[in-house]
Amino acid sequence: MAAKKAEIARIPEDLDISHAPPPRNFYKALKNPGGRLAGSGQSYIPTQKAIIAECKRASPSMGLIRRDYKPAAIAEVYASQGATCISVLTDQNFFQGDLSHLKEAGRCGLPVLRKDFIISRQQILEGRFHGADSILLIVRLLSDSDLSDLLQYGRDLGMEPLVEVHSEEELRRACGAGARIIGVNHRDLDTLVMDLSLSERLASILRTLTPDALMVAESGIEKPETLKHMSEYADAFLIGTSLMRSPSIEMGWKVLFGAR
């Protein structure tokens, strides 16, 4: 995290968010997706679950994913197909992202999640300054005190964070901190190994710890049958790579979600 800390040190200390557009309610959008049909009338969201559609140029596990990467155009397609929210990678070292992509994607009108390795308040403020409506907090990167502090700071700025876990221990820490949106990443960030059964195992534990929290299933969701099965216990899905790899995002969406 040395490179990330050096990046944080370069963030201006006098960021003024008073002129930033009001934050769009990320939690409310996920809680009440309304089973919104795609504007084109060609696709649907099965079981009326919320979909966080991701804008991502590259990843550590796959390298470059999409050469023709235009966040504004991609987000518009997602919105037209029925996405609930947009996730935008801003980390440069591993994902070839950029802060400017937040505003570009936000033009579609949907709430935007800043996905990065967030370890400081200044990054959250920076995200709000650039138009983010929520931020990702990865439990394994934070102490309990830092997790609680950053969670509350995000809320103070009108940004309900998505808190990411990859184990029962991390889930319990997230619930202990009061997280309302919990993302279960099927991919281990250390080994990059995928475990698609993880969200199902953690779902029952989450319901006993924090019944009202929303569970977001993340990573590796590439087949309609996987989506259908996970719809039995997940409240929302974060989907990126399968759509980013498709030459036509519209076609990739139809393959995953089906056509009416």
N, C-alpha and C positions, 0 to 999 in steps of 0.2 A: 504493500500500500504506500510505499515511499513516493512513487510517482503521483499518486492521487493526493497525498498530503502536500506535495510541492505545487500541484495544480490549485489546491484550496488556498494556499498562501498567496496566490496571484489574484484571487477574487477581490474586487474593490470592496472596501469596507463601508462605503457610503452609498450603497445601492438604494435608490428611492423607488419603492413599489407603489407609491400613491397614484401614479399614472398608469399602472398596469390594469388591464381589464379585470373586473371582479371575477373571483374564482368560480368556475362552474362546479356544481355539487357532484363530485365523483362518487361518493357513497350512495347518494339518492339515485343516481343513474343506474348503479349496479343493483340496488335494492328493488327498484321498480322499472325494469326494462320495458315492460308493457307488451312483450311479445311483438315488438315492432317489426313489421314486414319491410323487406327491401323496397326502396322507391321504384326499382325497375320492375317489380312484380315477378321477378324470376327466381328469387331465393327466399328462404325463410330461416328463422332461428328456431330449431327444434326445442320443444318443451319450454319455450319462452324463457330461456336462460340468457343472462347478460354475456356479451362478447366484448373482450378487450382485444382489439386488433392491433398488431404491432408493426411499427415501421423500423426496420433493421437492415442495415447495409451488410454487416459482417458479424461473425461470432468467433469465439476462441475455438470451438469444436469443429467448425466448418470453414473457417476463413471467409473469403468474399462470397456473399450469398446473392446479391443483386447488383449488377453493374449499373443498370439504368435506375438509379435511386433518386427519386424526387418525392420527398415526404409530403408536400402539399397535394400533389396529384394522387399519391397512394392513399392518403387520408380521405380525400374526396370520394375515391372509389369505395373505400371501406364504409363511409357514411351512406353512400347510395345503396350499398348492399345490405345495410341493416345493423352495422356495428353499434355497440352501446357507448364505448369509449375508445380512445386511441392511446397506445403505449409508444413512446419514442425513446430510443437509445441515444443518450448524449455522451457516453464515454468514448473518447477518441482512441485510446491505446488498444483496446480489445474489440471494439465494435465499429470503429470508424464513424462515430456519431459526432454531433455538434449541437451546441445550445440553440443555434438559430433554427434548428429543425422543429423546436417546440412551437414557435409562432407559426411556422409554415404549416405544420400539421393542424394547429388549432384553428386555422381558417375554415375548416369544415364544420365548425360549430359544436363538436362533441368535446366532452371533458378529456383533458390530456394528462397522462401520467409521465412524469420524468423518471426514466429507468437508468440508474447509474449506481455507482458505489458510494452511497450517501453516508458520510460519517461525521458531518458537522452542520451546525445551524446555518453557516454561511452558504452552504450548498443549497439548502432549502430556500433561503431568501433569494438566492440566485435563480433558482428554478421558478419561483413566483414572479420575479422580475422579467423573466423571459416567457411568461405565459403558461407555466405549468399549473394544473389544477390539483395534482396529487404527486406524491413522490414515493419511491420504493425504499423501504428500509429492510435490509437483510440481517436477520437476527444474528447469524454467526459472526458478523463483522463488528458487533456492538456489545458492550457490557450492558448489564441490566439497567444501570443508572443512565447510560447514554441512550439506550433504547427508549426508556420512559421520557427522557428529556426531549429527544427529537420527535417522538410521537406527539407530545403536547405542543411543541413549537410549531409543527406542521398544522395542527388544529388551530392554533392561535392565528395563523395566517389564512385560515379558511381552507386548508388542504388536508383532508383525511388521508393518512398514508396507507399504502398497501404494504403489509408486513409479511416478509417472505421467510418460510421455514422449510427444513428438509429432514426433520426428525421429530419424535415425540417430545424430546427434551426442549427443542427450540419452540415447538408448538406451545408447551406449557409456559415458557418464558414470554412468548408473545401474548398469550392470554393474561398472564400475570401483569403485564404492562398495560393491559386494557385495549389491545388492538381490536378494531371493529371489522377490518378487512384483512383476512389472512390468506396469503397465497402459498400453496404447496408446490414447490418446484420439484418436479420428478427427476431433474438432473442434479447430481451431486456436483457442486461447484469446484470441488477439489479434484475428483477423479473424472468428471464429465460423464460418468456412467448414469444411464437412465433407468428408473424404476417406476413404471406406470401404475403399479399397485399401491404406491405410497399414499396418494390422496384418499383412496378408499379406506386404508387402514387408519389414517389420522382423522377422517371425517367423524367416526363414532366418538372418538376421544374429544374432539372439538365440541360436539353437541352437549357433552356432559360438563365441559369447562365453561363455555360461553355460548349458550344456545342461540343468541341473537347475532353472533358474528357471521359474516359472509365468508364462505370458502371459495377461493379462486384456484382452479386447477391450471397448472402452468407446465409447459414444455412437453414435447413429444406427441401432441395431439394432431395426428395426421390422417386418421381414417374415420369415416362416418360411424362405424361400429364402436370405436373407442369413445367418440363423443356421446353416442347414445348411452353407453354403459355408465360413463361418468356423470351423465345428467341425473342419474338416480341419487347422487349424494352431493354433487358440487353445485354451488349457486351461480357460478360464472366460470368463464374460460378465458385464458390469455393465450392467443394463438398468433404466431408470427412466421416461423421458418417455413412451414408448409405453404403459406400464402406467398411469402417473399420469393420462394424458389419457382413458383409457377410463372411461365412466360406471360400469361394473362391472369391478373389477380381476380377478375370476375369469374373466369373459368375455374380457378383454384377454389374460389368461394363456393361455387355450385357443386364441385366435386365433394367438398367436405360437408356442406350443409344440405345439399340436395336441391332439387327444383320442384316448384309446385306444379 
